Amino acid sequence: MIQCIIIDDEPLAIGVLKSYCEDLGEINVLGSFTNPFEAISVLSKEKIDLVFLDIEMPQINGIDFIKSIDHRPHFVFTTAYPQYAIQGFDLNASDYLVKPIPFVRFIKAINRVKKLMEVNKLSNRGNENVSPSSGSNPSGGNFLFVKSEYETVKINMEDIKYIQGLKDYLKIHTIHPKPILTLMSFKDIQAKLPPEQFIRVHKSFLVNISKIKSIQRSKIVIEDIRIPIGESFKEGFFKRLGI
C-alpha cells in the first residue's frame, strides 16, 4: 500500500485525487492540506511514500516547497500550468499531471511511482552487498536504471554502443533506434558501468569497447558512427587496447 498525502489549495482538486486513490484501492491517503506548511509535521513524523503537490499556491510555490525538503518522498506535481514541466523534471518529479486530470492518466502516474519504488528497493538490496567504492552496478546485474523524462528506464549494458555528453544531459545510444536522454554526469554513469567494458575516450564520449568496429587515426568507428578520441584520453585508450 502506497502511503500518500495531498497538498493543494483547491478543495475540489483534493476531492478528485482522494476519489481516484479510493477507486484504485492501493493508495492510503494519510492527510490532505490546503496549506503546504501544515504538511511538514506529517512528512517529518510519518513514512510518506508519495506526495501529490500543486504548484501555484498562495502560501508557497510547490516547487519551492519541495526544494525545502531534505528527504524527499516520491512526488507528483498536479497543476493547471504545463509550463512548469521542465522545472519538475529537473527536480526529479515522478510525474507531472495537468489539471483536469483524467483517471487513466492518474493510473499511469501511479504505475510510474510503483516502478520507481521497486527500483529503489532493488538498489538498496544491492547496496547492502556492494562496497560504495567498488564501482559495481548497484543492482548487481548486467543492466542499469536511469531516469529519463518522467520514468525510470532499464538498459541492458550490452545494448549500449556509446554515450554522448550534451550540455546538461547524457545521450545514451543503444542498439535501439531512439537514444535515451538522462540528466546525469559522466561521473555518475561511469559509477554504474563496469570499467572493464566501458571507457571514456573524449570529454564528450564514453564507448562500449565491445562495440568498436575499427580505429581510424583519431577516430573510433562504431557501426557507421565516427567518435573522436580526445588528446588527453589517447594514451590511456591505446594502452587499454594494447595498441
C-alpha positions as CSV (number, residue, x, y, z in Angstrom):
1,M,0.0,0.0,0.0
2,I,1.4,3.4,-1.0
3,Q,1.1,6.0,1.8
4,C,0.5,9.4,0.4
5,I,-0.6,13.0,1.2
6,I,-2.2,15.6,-1.0
7,I,-1.2,19.3,-0.9
8,D,-3.4,21.6,-3.0
9,D,-5.1,25.0,-2.2
10,E,-8.2,23.9,-4.1
11,P,-10.5,21.6,-2.0
12,L,-12.2,20.4,-5.2
13,A,-8.8,19.2,-6.6
14,I,-8.1,17.4,-3.4
15,G,-11.5,15.7,-3.6
16,V,-10.8,14.5,-7.1
17,L,-7.4,13.0,-6.1
18,K,-8.9,11.4,-3.0
19,S,-11.6,9.7,-5.1
20,Y,-9.1,8.5,-7.6
21,C,-7.0,7.0,-4.7
22,E,-10.0,5.3,-3.3
23,D,-11.1,3.9,-6.7
24,L,-7.6,2.5,-7.3
25,G,-7.6,0.8,-3.9
26,E,-3.8,0.6,-3.4
27,I,-3.2,4.2,-2.1
28,N,-3.8,5.2,1.5
29,V,-4.3,9.0,1.9
30,L,-2.9,9.9,5.3
31,G,-3.8,13.5,5.0
32,S,-4.7,16.4,2.7
33,F,-3.7,20.0,3.1
34,T,-4.7,23.3,1.5
35,N,-1.7,25.0,3.3
36,P,1.7,23.3,2.5
37,F,3.2,24.3,5.8
38,E,0.7,22.2,7.6
39,A,2.0,19.1,5.8
40,I,5.6,19.5,7.2
41,S,4.9,17.8,10.5
42,V,3.3,14.8,8.8
43,L,6.3,14.5,6.4
44,S,8.7,14.5,9.4
45,K,6.7,12.1,11.6
46,E,5.2,9.6,9.1
47,K,6.7,7.4,6.4
48,I,5.2,9.0,3.3
49,D,5.8,7.3,0.0
50,L,4.2,9.8,-2.2
51,V,3.1,13.5,-2.3
52,F,0.6,14.9,-4.7
53,L,1.6,18.6,-4.9
54,D,0.1,21.6,-6.5
55,I,2.4,24.3,-7.8
56,E,0.6,27.6,-7.8
57,M,-0.5,28.1,-4.1
58,P,-0.7,31.4,-2.1
59,Q,1.4,30.4,0.8
60,I,4.4,29.0,-1.1
61,N,5.1,27.8,-4.6
62,G,5.0,24.0,-4.8
63,I,8.4,23.9,-6.5
64,D,10.0,26.0,-3.7
65,F,8.2,23.8,-1.1
66,I,9.7,20.5,-2.5
67,K,13.1,22.2,-2.7
68,S,12.9,22.9,1.1
69,I,12.5,19.2,2.0
70,D,15.8,17.4,2.9
71,H,14.5,13.9,2.5
72,R,12.0,13.9,-0.3
73,P,9.5,11.2,-0.9
74,H,8.3,10.5,-4.4
75,F,6.2,13.4,-5.6
76,V,3.8,14.1,-8.4
77,F,3.1,17.7,-9.4
78,T,-0.6,18.4,-10.1
79,T,-1.2,21.8,-11.8
80,A,-3.1,23.7,-14.4
81,Y,0.2,25.2,-15.6
82,P,2.1,22.9,-18.0
83,Q,5.0,25.5,-18.4
84,Y,6.5,24.2,-15.1
85,A,7.2,20.8,-16.6
86,I,10.9,21.4,-17.2
87,Q,11.4,22.5,-13.6
88,G,9.6,19.4,-12.5
89,F,11.9,17.2,-14.5
90,D,15.0,19.0,-13.0
91,L,13.7,18.3,-9.5
92,N,13.2,14.6,-10.4
93,A,9.5,14.6,-10.0
94,S,8.0,11.2,-10.5
95,D,5.4,12.6,-12.8
96,Y,3.6,15.8,-13.8
97,L,-0.2,15.9,-14.1
98,V,-2.0,18.7,-15.8
99,K,-5.5,19.6,-14.5
100,P,-8.2,18.5,-15.2
101,I,-6.5,15.1,-14.6
102,P,-8.1,12.1,-16.4
103,F,-8.3,8.9,-14.3
104,V,-6.4,7.0,-17.0
105,R,-3.5,9.5,-16.7
106,F,-3.6,9.2,-12.9
107,I,-3.2,5.5,-13.1
108,K,-0.2,5.9,-15.4
109,A,1.4,8.2,-12.8
110,I,0.8,5.7,-10.0
111,N,2.4,2.9,-12.1
112,R,5.5,5.1,-12.6
113,V,5.7,5.7,-8.9
114,K,5.4,2.0,-8.2
115,K,8.1,1.2,-10.7
116,L,10.4,3.8,-9.0
117,M,9.7,2.3,-5.6
118,E,10.7,-1.1,-6.9
119,V,13.9,0.3,-8.4
120,N,14.8,1.9,-5.1
121,K,14.2,-1.4,-3.2
122,L,16.4,-3.2,-5.7
123,S,19.2,-0.7,-5.5
124,N,19.0,-0.7,-1.7
125,R,19.3,-4.5,-1.6
126,G,22.3,-4.4,-4.0
127,N,24.0,-1.7,-1.9
128,E,23.9,-3.9,1.2
129,N,26.3,-6.3,-0.6
130,V,28.3,-3.9,-2.7
131,S,31.0,-1.6,-1.4
132,P,30.2,2.1,-2.4
133,S,33.8,2.4,-3.8
134,S,33.7,-0.7,-5.9
135,G,32.2,1.0,-8.9
136,S,29.9,-2.0,-9.4
137,N,26.4,-1.8,-10.7
138,P,24.2,-1.3,-7.6
139,S,21.6,-3.6,-9.0
140,G,24.2,-6.4,-9.2
141,G,23.1,-7.4,-12.8
142,N,24.2,-6.7,-16.4
143,F,21.8,-3.8,-16.6
144,L,21.3,-0.3,-15.1
145,F,18.4,2.0,-14.4
146,V,18.4,5.7,-15.5
147,K,15.9,8.4,-15.1
148,S,14.6,9.6,-18.5
149,E,11.9,12.3,-18.6
150,Y,9.3,11.1,-16.1
151,E,10.1,7.4,-16.0
152,T,13.0,5.2,-14.9
153,V,14.3,3.1,-17.8
154,K,16.1,-0.2,-17.6
155,I,19.0,-0.5,-20.1
156,N,21.0,-3.7,-20.8
157,M,24.7,-2.8,-20.7
158,E,25.4,-5.0,-23.8
159,D,22.9,-2.9,-25.7
160,I,24.8,0.4,-25.1
161,K,27.0,1.4,-28.1
162,Y,28.3,4.7,-26.8
163,I,27.3,7.6,-24.5
164,Q,27.4,11.2,-25.6
165,G,27.6,14.2,-23.3
166,L,25.5,17.2,-24.1
167,K,25.3,20.5,-22.1
168,D,23.3,19.2,-19.2
169,Y,22.4,15.7,-20.3
170,L,23.8,12.4,-21.4
171,K,22.5,10.8,-24.6
172,I,22.8,7.0,-24.4
173,H,22.9,5.4,-27.8
174,T,21.9,1.8,-27.8
175,I,21.2,-0.9,-30.4
176,H,17.6,0.5,-30.5
177,P,16.8,3.4,-32.8
178,K,15.8,6.0,-30.2
179,P,18.6,7.3,-27.9
180,I,17.8,7.8,-24.2
181,L,18.3,11.2,-22.6
182,T,19.1,11.4,-18.9
183,L,20.1,14.1,-16.5
184,M,23.3,12.6,-15.3
185,S,27.0,13.3,-15.3
186,F,29.7,11.1,-16.8
187,K,31.0,10.5,-13.3
188,D,27.6,9.2,-12.2
189,I,27.1,6.9,-15.2
190,Q,30.6,5.5,-15.0
191,A,30.0,4.5,-11.4
192,K,27.2,2.3,-12.7
193,L,29.1,0.8,-15.6
194,P,31.8,-2.0,-15.4
195,P,35.2,-0.3,-16.1
196,E,36.4,-3.4,-18.0
197,Q,33.7,-2.9,-20.6
198,F,33.4,0.9,-20.9
199,I,36.0,3.6,-21.4
200,R,36.0,7.4,-21.7
201,V,37.6,8.4,-24.9
202,H,36.7,12.1,-25.1
203,K,35.3,14.8,-22.8
204,S,32.0,14.2,-24.6
205,F,32.1,10.5,-25.3
206,L,32.2,7.1,-23.5
207,V,32.2,3.9,-25.5
208,N,31.5,0.2,-25.1
209,I,34.7,-1.4,-26.1
210,S,32.9,-4.5,-27.4
211,K,31.1,-2.3,-30.0
212,I,34.2,-0.8,-31.5
213,K,34.4,-1.8,-35.2
214,S,37.7,-0.2,-36.0
215,I,40.0,2.7,-35.2
216,Q,40.9,5.2,-37.9
217,R,43.7,7.6,-36.8
218,S,42.0,9.7,-34.0
219,K,38.5,8.3,-34.6
220,I,36.7,5.2,-33.2
221,V,34.2,3.6,-35.6
222,I,31.1,2.1,-34.1
223,E,28.8,0.9,-36.9
224,D,28.8,3.9,-39.2
225,I,29.5,6.5,-36.5
226,R,32.9,8.0,-36.0
227,I,33.7,9.1,-32.5
228,P,36.7,11.4,-31.8
229,I,39.5,10.4,-29.4
230,G,40.5,13.3,-27.2
231,E,44.1,14.2,-26.9
232,S,44.1,13.8,-23.1
233,F,42.4,10.3,-23.5
234,K,44.6,8.8,-26.2
235,E,47.4,7.4,-24.1
236,G,45.0,5.6,-21.7
237,F,42.8,4.4,-24.5
238,F,45.5,2.8,-26.7
239,K,47.2,1.4,-23.6
240,R,43.9,-0.2,-22.6
241,L,43.6,-1.8,-26.0
242,G,47.2,-2.9,-26.1
243,I,48.0,-0.8,-29.2
